[in-house]
Amino acid sequence: MTDHPITPPPELVQQWWESTIPGIETSVKDQLCTQAAQWGADQELEACCEWLRWQNLVTHCALIPSLRAARRPKPPSLKEQARDALGRFSTNAHTHASQMTEDFDLLRRALEQLDD
């Protein structure tokens, strides 16, 4: 590891290593790379927000929530995913049986969330 400011601390790398699936080398590498990329992106976002705060202009500080929302969008809810799946069924958008199976599973999970 280097002392570059965006290099993750050794403790964090160790935490990532311990959270990976043991015995599956490719999976471990994929997980570590994904976590490292996410950590780096989070560091960059925080640096950008800090820079906006440092500018100390009301208009700049007001941009911080919008910047966070744009750079870290929330994943679609199960309800939104189910709505999209229904749209694919209604337009015959499935090109493979596996896609249809995944959408059926998604709709089943969404229905299970509903109260009886």
N, C-alpha and C positions, 0 to 999 in steps of 0.2 A: 504494500500500500504506500501511496505517496502522501505528502502533507498538503495536497491540493485542497482548497476549501470545499470542493464539492465531492471529495472522496468520503465515503461513509466511514464512520468510526469502526474500529475492529470489533467492538462489542456488538454493534448492529449486524456486521457481517456474520459473526458467530450466531446471533439470534436467527438470522435467515437460514444459516446452515442447519441449525437444530430444528427448524420448522419444516424442513423438506422431507420428502418421503424417502426413508432409507432403502437402499438396495436397488433403486432405479436411477441409474446414472443420468440418462437423458432428462428425465423428469426433474432431477435435482438441479441440473444446469439451467433448464427452462425456468424453474421457479426462482432460482437465484437471480437470473438475468431480469426477469419480470420485476422482482422486488427491488433490484438495484435501479432499474429504469424508473419505477414509481417513486422511489426515494429521491433520485436525482431531480425528477420533475417537480416533486414537492419542494425541494430546496430552491429550485429556480423560481417557482411561484412565490414562495416566501420572500425571496430576494426582490422580486418585482414589487410585491406589496410594500415591503420596507422602503424601497426607492420612492414609491408614490407617497408614503407617509413623510419621508425626508423632504420631499418637495414642498410640503407644508402649505399646500393650496387646497382650499375647500373642494374645488372641482376635482383635483387629483385624488384626494382621500375618498371622495364619494364614488370613485371608480372601483375601489377595492372590492366591494361585494359583487359588483358586476363581473370583474375580472375573475374572481374565485368561481362564480357560477358558470362562466363560460369555459374556464380551464378545467374544472372538476364537476362536470354535469352529473346529476344523479342518474343511476341506471333506471330504465323504465320499470314501473311497478308491474306486478303480476297481472293486474287488471289491464294495463296498457299493452302488455305482451299478448294477453288473451285476445284483446280487441284486434291487434295486428294479425294474429293467427286466424281469426274469423275472416278477416279481410282476404287473407291468402286463400282460404277455402272458397270464399264467394267468387273469387276471380280465377280459380283453378291455377294458382301460381306455383303449385308444387311441381318440381321437375323430377324428384326422386321420391320413392316410397319412404325413405328414411326421414325426409323433411316432413312428410305428412304424419309419420309416427311421432316425431318430436312435437309437432303442433297439437296432436291429440293428447299427448302427455301434458303439455303446457295447459291445455284447456281443462283436463282432468284436475290438475293441481289448483287451478283457479276456482273450479267448482267446489273442490273440497274446502276452500277457505270460506265459502258462503255458509251462513247459518241456515239450519233446517227450518 
